[in-house]
Amino acid sequence: MRLLKLATWWSVGTAVALIIAKGAAWQQTGSVSLLASLIDSLMDAVASAINLVAVRLSLQPADEEHRFGHGKAESLAGLAQAAFICGSALLLLSEAADRIARPRPLEDVTLGVWVMGLSILATVVLLGIQRYTIRHTGSVAIKADSLHYFTDLLTNLSVIVALFLAASGWPMADAIFGLAIGAYILYGAIGIARESVQHLMDRELPEDVQQEIAAIVLEHPEVRAVHDLRTRQSGQTRFIQLHIEMDGRMTLAQAHTIGDAVMHRLRQAMPDADIMIHQDPEDDSSPDAPGERLT
């Protein structure tokens, strides 16, 4: 929780600072590639604000009306971010096309280069914080936000190149770079939207994670097989449901004890998981799909 809140506040603060700096530089230079970076930062500020609200909501515990928690708020935030980014990309593409049709000279290129250099430094610091947070939380919302700022990093580098080319007698380079940046931003937005939809549709956890779950369960000597393994993720919580097969002659109390031991082992490996285990007698199991039975 501490990492998620730190990452979201740093994201908002960085976006606001970059907007002020890039806005002033764009007013002085008139660069369309710098405008592209400014629009990107504006959308990042909106997206970061959405993240700030979504992360706080997703961290709230389950209640009577939301028995599975509020984790999907992160995926909804990802969709909202994708929509904002698509809008900014289309606006940028329009501006770049207009500048190609009606080129205009740039002014005070040195100021633009200095501002973009400072933007790169601020973005690198923020990306470091976000990558550390993602590694320890797996947050979808922070992952989407990190993609925005990684795009910003590439954008800022390309803007510096465009400004140098424009100052060296290639004025069309500024508009062409703006066009390329807009296309890249649009592509990234589509990827964010796709991942958010997959989470909202309760996509299974990756195959290697499912195999790890089955392997942990089968470590117990009394567990003969696993079937009907179902997984999904909502915010920071992974939901795991499975059936374990055991000797049908053991007592209910013994089966319950084994189930508790398996659940304890799973929670050691995946402390963020919500786990549900059903015990079946091995000689009377009937998995829905034969291929799902693991031994």
C-alpha positions as a printed Julia matrix, in Angstrom:
295×3 Matrix{Float64}:
   0.0     0.0     0.0
   2.82    2.38    0.87
   4.6     1.72   -2.44
   1.42    2.14   -4.5
   0.57    5.47   -2.87
   4.15    6.72   -3.22
   4.25    5.82   -6.92
   0.91    7.5    -7.68
   1.81   10.74   -5.86
   5.21   10.92   -7.56
   3.49   10.37  -10.89
   1.04   13.23  -10.36
   3.74   15.6    -9.12
   6.07   14.81  -12.03
   3.29   15.28  -14.6
   2.33   18.7   -13.21
   5.95   19.91  -13.16
   6.53   18.74  -16.74
   3.34   20.41  -17.98
   4.43   23.79  -16.6
   7.94   23.5   -18.05
   6.9    22.18  -21.47
   4.04   24.68  -21.77
   6.42   27.59  -21.28
   8.94   26.1   -23.74
   6.28   25.48  -26.4
   5.07   29.07  -26.15
   8.63   30.26  -26.82
   9.58   27.8   -29.59
   6.34   26.94  -31.42
   7.68   23.38  -31.93
   5.05   20.8   -32.87
   7.2    17.97  -31.47
   7.43   19.86  -28.18
   3.65   20.34  -28.34
   3.41   16.56  -28.79
   5.37   16.08  -25.59
   3.23   18.68  -23.8
  -0.02   16.97  -24.85
   1.42   13.64  -23.73
   2.23   15.12  -20.32
  -1.27   16.63  -20.04
  -2.79   13.22  -20.67
  -0.34   11.67  -18.22
  -1.47   14.12  -15.55
  -5.11   13.14  -16.1
  -4.19    9.45  -16.17
  -2.08    9.79  -13.01
  -4.95   11.52  -11.22
  -7.25    8.66  -12.27
  -4.63    6.21  -11.0
  -4.43    8.03   -7.68
  -8.17    7.58   -7.13
  -8.28    4.04   -8.56
  -5.39    2.72   -6.49
  -6.84    4.15   -3.28
 -10.18    2.54   -4.15
  -8.64   -0.8    -5.13
  -6.81   -1.02   -1.79
 -10.05   -0.81    0.19
 -10.97   -4.14    1.81
 -13.99   -6.17    0.71
 -17.36   -5.08    2.09
 -20.95   -6.32    2.06
 -21.58   -4.98   -1.47
 -18.17   -5.9    -2.92
 -17.37   -9.31   -1.48
 -14.43   -9.82   -3.85
 -12.91   -6.44   -3.05
 -12.41   -3.36   -5.25
  -9.4    -4.52   -7.27
 -11.01   -4.07  -10.67
 -10.9    -0.32  -10.13
  -7.32   -0.59  -11.43
  -8.47   -2.15  -14.7
 -11.17    0.47  -15.11
  -8.48    3.11  -14.59
  -6.44    1.44  -17.32
  -9.37    1.74  -19.74
  -9.87    5.39  -18.85
  -6.18    6.06  -19.4
  -6.3     4.35  -22.78
  -9.23    6.56  -23.83
  -7.39    9.75  -22.81
  -4.2     8.64  -24.53
  -6.07    7.84  -27.76
  -7.58   11.33  -27.69
  -4.19   12.97  -27.21
  -2.66   10.88  -30.01
  -5.37   11.85  -32.49
  -5.02   15.53  -31.56
  -1.27   15.31  -32.03
  -1.57   13.56  -35.41
  -3.91   16.32  -36.57
  -1.5    19.07  -35.45
   1.5    17.34  -37.05
  -0.36   16.92  -40.36
  -1.29   20.6   -40.32
   2.33   21.6   -39.67
   3.5    19.43  -42.58
   0.98   21.14  -44.84
   1.84   24.62  -43.51
   5.41   24.61  -42.11
   6.51   27.39  -39.75
  10.0    28.23  -38.44
  10.97   27.48  -34.83
  12.25   29.99  -32.28
  14.5    29.73  -29.2
  15.45   26.09  -29.81
  18.02   26.15  -26.98
  15.3    26.69  -24.37
  13.37   23.74  -25.77
  16.43   21.47  -25.56
  17.08   22.44  -21.92
  13.47   21.82  -20.92
  13.43   18.42  -22.62
  16.7    17.48  -20.91
  15.2    18.26  -17.49
  12.07   16.33  -18.49
  14.18   13.28  -19.29
  15.88   13.44  -15.88
  12.56   13.73  -14.01
  11.04   10.89  -16.05
  13.96    8.54  -15.38
  13.6     9.1   -11.61
   9.85    8.41  -11.77
  10.32    5.28  -13.9
  12.75    3.91  -11.33
  10.15    4.35   -8.57
   7.41    2.81  -10.72
   9.46   -0.21  -11.81
  10.33   -0.94   -8.18
   6.64   -0.68   -7.24
   5.55   -2.96  -10.11
   8.15   -5.56   -9.15
   6.78   -5.72   -5.6
   3.03   -5.28   -6.27
   2.26   -6.26   -9.89
  -0.16   -3.32  -10.09
  -1.91   -3.07  -13.47
  -2.61    0.64  -12.99
   1.01    1.47  -12.14
   2.15   -0.72  -15.05
  -0.06    1.28  -17.42
   1.2     4.55  -15.93
   4.79    3.36  -16.29
   4.17    2.67  -19.97
   3.01    6.28  -20.37
   6.19    7.64  -18.86
   8.43    5.26  -20.77
   6.72    6.6   -23.88
   7.45   10.09  -22.53
  11.11    9.21  -22.24
  11.25    8.16  -25.9
   9.19   11.2   -26.84
  11.51   13.59  -25.02
  14.59   12.08  -26.68
  12.99   12.31  -30.12
  11.94   15.92  -29.48
  15.55   16.87  -28.77
  16.62   15.23  -32.04
  13.8    16.98  -33.9
  14.76   20.38  -32.44
  18.4    19.92  -33.44
  17.41   18.88  -36.98
  15.01   21.81  -37.3
  17.7    24.23  -36.1
  20.13   22.7   -38.62
  17.95   23.5   -41.61
  15.47   20.62  -41.58
  12.24   22.33  -40.39
  10.05   19.47  -41.66
  11.76   17.07  -39.21
   9.87   18.64  -36.3
   6.46   17.83  -37.8
   7.53   14.36  -38.98
   8.78   13.44  -35.5
   5.51   14.72  -34.05
   3.61   12.46  -36.46
   5.72    9.43  -35.5
   5.28   10.13  -31.78
   1.52   10.38  -32.2
   1.37    7.01  -33.96
   3.48    5.39  -31.24
   1.28    6.83  -28.47
  -1.83    5.52  -30.22
  -0.28    2.05  -30.48
   0.56    2.06  -26.77
  -2.98    3.1   -25.84
  -4.43    0.15  -27.74
  -2.14   -2.2   -25.79
  -3.23   -0.73  -22.43
  -6.89   -1.05  -23.37
  -6.43   -4.68  -24.43
  -4.76   -5.65  -21.14
  -7.39   -3.84  -19.07
 -10.22   -5.61  -20.9
  -8.52   -8.97  -20.32
  -8.4    -8.32  -16.58
 -12.05   -7.23  -16.5
 -12.95  -10.43  -18.4
 -11.22  -12.51  -15.7
  -8.47  -13.91  -17.89
  -6.59  -16.84  -16.36
  -3.24  -16.2   -14.71
  -0.22  -17.0   -16.92
   0.45  -20.67  -17.65
   3.67  -20.74  -15.61
   1.8   -19.43  -12.55
  -0.86  -22.13  -12.95
   1.83  -24.78  -13.19
   3.49  -23.4   -10.07
   0.18  -23.61   -8.19
  -0.37  -27.23   -9.24
   3.2   -28.17   -8.33
   2.85  -26.67   -4.84
  -0.44  -28.51   -4.25
   0.99  -31.84   -5.43
   3.93  -31.5    -3.02
   1.65  -32.76   -0.24
   2.06  -36.56   -0.04
  -1.68  -37.16    0.53
  -2.79  -35.23   -2.56
  -3.15  -37.62   -5.5
  -4.26  -35.16   -8.21
  -5.56  -31.64   -8.91
  -8.4   -30.69  -11.25
 -10.69  -27.76  -12.09
  -7.95  -25.2   -11.38
  -9.39  -21.72  -12.01
  -7.52  -18.46  -11.58
  -7.98  -14.76  -12.15
  -6.62  -11.45  -10.88
  -8.41   -8.38   -9.55
  -6.14   -5.49   -8.59
  -3.52   -6.81   -6.16
  -5.45  -10.0    -5.37
  -5.12  -13.29   -7.24
  -8.09  -15.63   -6.92
  -7.36  -19.36   -6.99
  -9.96  -22.14   -6.96
  -9.14  -25.84   -7.29
 -10.17  -29.4    -6.42
  -7.74  -31.83   -4.8
  -8.15  -35.62   -4.89
  -7.28  -37.77   -1.88
  -7.86  -41.27   -0.54
 -11.64  -41.64   -0.26
 -11.32  -43.75    2.89
  -9.93  -40.99    5.09
 -12.2   -39.14    7.53
 -13.68  -35.69    6.91
 -11.44  -34.29    9.64
  -8.33  -35.71    7.97
  -9.38  -34.31    4.57
  -9.98  -30.92    6.16
  -6.54  -30.93    7.79
  -4.86  -31.74    4.47
  -6.82  -29.0     2.72
  -5.69  -26.49    5.36
  -2.06  -27.6     4.95
  -2.23  -27.16    1.16
  -3.82  -23.72    1.55
  -1.14  -22.67    4.04
   1.61  -23.71    1.61
  -0.02  -21.8    -1.25
  -0.35  -18.68    0.87
   3.33  -18.88    1.74
   4.16  -18.77   -1.96
   1.41  -16.29   -2.9
   0.51  -14.15    0.12
  -1.75  -11.89   -1.95
  -4.0   -14.77   -3.09
  -7.6   -15.55   -2.17
  -7.73  -19.37   -2.2
 -10.64  -21.81   -2.26
 -10.01  -25.58   -2.14
 -12.55  -28.4    -2.56
 -11.64  -31.92   -1.44
 -12.68  -34.93   -3.57
 -12.2   -38.67   -2.97
  -9.85  -40.04   -5.61
 -12.12  -42.94   -6.54
 -15.15  -40.68   -7.07
 -13.72  -37.6    -8.8
 -15.36  -36.29  -11.93
 -13.52  -33.28  -13.34
 -15.44  -31.22  -15.87
 -12.7   -31.63  -18.45
 -10.38  -34.68  -18.44
  -7.46  -32.58  -19.58
  -7.59  -30.46  -16.41
  -6.71  -33.34  -14.05
  -3.09  -33.02  -12.83
  -1.25  -35.76  -11.0
